[in-house]
């Protein structure tokens, strides 16, 4: 049973489900949890409109760090008091930050959430962590039994099914 569990957290439902799973694992094995959020770097080019004053890169960076700290604090409140928590805020790409911490932090397991949304240009964080030396548990946004079957969805909306034939 893993005793040191690193969890990638943000403000998504998938992250919340991953944290819930990590809490169950830690509670069963008398473990501890590390909560890591990575504050993304602001874009090189900042788009502005004539109405909104432009924000500087440093202002955006500060806002990203504040967001990351808020994510870690919110996640900490969800962990029971009897499970020790380490709070971690990193900078940059989430998969890279998790991989770095997993390799240097003596973690037994990395737990991440995976959203149902797919980004065409990027693989999910869990897939990018496969080459990590630490086992990775990817938790989906929905429970497997609650996902509607695509076949059932198509049947329910087909004209034949609607007529009752």
Secondary structure, 3 states (H helix, E strand, C coil): CCCEEEEECCCCHHHHHHHHHHHHHHHHHCCEEEEEEEECCCCCCCCCCCCCCCCCHHHHHHHHHHHHHHHHHHHHHHCCCCCCEEEEEEECCHHHHHHHHHHHCCCCEEEEEECCCCCCCCCCHHHHCCCCCCEEEEEECCCHHHCCCHHHHHHHHCHHHHHCC
